[in-house]
Amino acid sequence: MTLEAKEVRTLAGIPLRPLAVGSRAVIVHQGKITLTACITAIHHRTAGEVCFETLDTRYYLLTGPDFEPAVSAFPAVLAA
């Protein structure tokens, strides 16, 4: 059996919604938003890191307090 190598990405940021198998991750990092493919597995979660996998990529998301974006980095939208 041949295993295909997956791309490995390490991102320092925060998820905008909870990570769940079958859902896409939405991550804020370096002033931009990354939307992943559907999550196929979540391997581990700690206070400073989450490791999860999509069909083609394994992600290491560094989520410690040093990686949270400033509130002012998001535009404020007011509802009428």
C-alpha positions as CSV (number, residue, x, y, z in Angstrom):
1,M,0.0,0.0,0.0
2,T,1.4,3.4,-1.0
3,L,0.6,6.4,1.2
4,E,0.5,9.8,-0.4
5,A,2.4,12.5,1.4
6,K,0.2,15.4,2.6
7,E,1.2,19.0,2.6
8,V,1.9,20.3,6.2
9,R,1.0,23.8,7.1
10,T,1.7,25.6,10.3
11,L,-0.4,28.7,11.0
12,A,-0.2,31.1,14.0
13,G,-3.7,32.4,14.5
14,I,-7.2,31.6,15.8
15,P,-10.2,29.8,14.4
16,L,-13.3,32.0,14.0
17,R,-15.6,29.0,14.8
18,P,-15.1,25.7,16.5
19,L,-13.3,23.1,14.5
20,A,-15.4,20.0,13.7
21,V,-14.9,17.0,11.5
22,G,-17.0,17.5,8.3
23,S,-16.8,21.3,8.6
24,R,-14.3,23.7,7.0
25,A,-12.0,25.6,9.3
26,V,-12.0,29.4,9.2
27,I,-8.7,30.8,10.5
28,V,-7.5,34.3,11.0
29,H,-3.7,34.6,10.7
30,Q,-1.3,37.3,9.5
31,G,-4.1,39.7,8.8
32,K,-6.0,37.4,6.5
33,I,-8.6,34.7,6.6
34,T,-7.9,31.1,5.5
35,L,-10.8,28.8,4.7
36,T,-9.7,25.1,4.6
37,A,-11.3,22.1,2.9
38,C,-13.5,19.9,5.1
39,I,-11.8,18.6,8.2
40,T,-11.4,14.8,8.1
41,A,-9.7,14.4,11.5
42,I,-8.7,16.3,14.6
43,H,-5.6,14.8,16.1
44,H,-5.0,16.8,19.3
45,R,-5.9,20.0,21.0
46,T,-3.8,21.8,23.7
47,A,-3.9,25.3,25.1
48,G,-1.5,26.4,22.5
49,E,-2.0,24.2,19.5
50,V,-4.5,22.3,17.4
51,C,-3.5,19.6,14.9
52,F,-6.1,18.7,12.3
53,E,-6.3,17.2,8.9
54,T,-8.1,17.8,5.6
55,L,-8.1,15.5,2.6
56,D,-4.7,16.9,1.3
57,T,-3.2,18.9,4.2
58,R,-2.2,18.5,7.8
59,Y,-2.5,21.7,9.8
60,Y,-0.8,22.8,13.0
61,L,-2.6,25.8,14.3
62,L,-0.7,27.7,17.0
63,T,-3.4,29.3,19.1
64,G,-1.6,30.6,22.2
65,P,-2.3,34.1,23.6
66,D,0.5,35.6,21.5
67,F,-1.3,34.7,18.4
68,E,-4.7,36.3,19.0
69,P,-5.3,39.3,16.6
70,A,-6.1,42.7,18.0
71,V,-9.8,43.6,18.1
72,S,-9.1,46.6,16.0
73,A,-7.9,44.4,13.2
74,F,-11.5,43.6,12.3
75,P,-13.8,46.2,10.7
76,A,-16.8,47.1,12.8
77,V,-20.1,46.6,11.1
78,L,-23.3,48.2,12.5
79,A,-26.7,46.9,11.7
80,A,-29.4,49.4,10.9
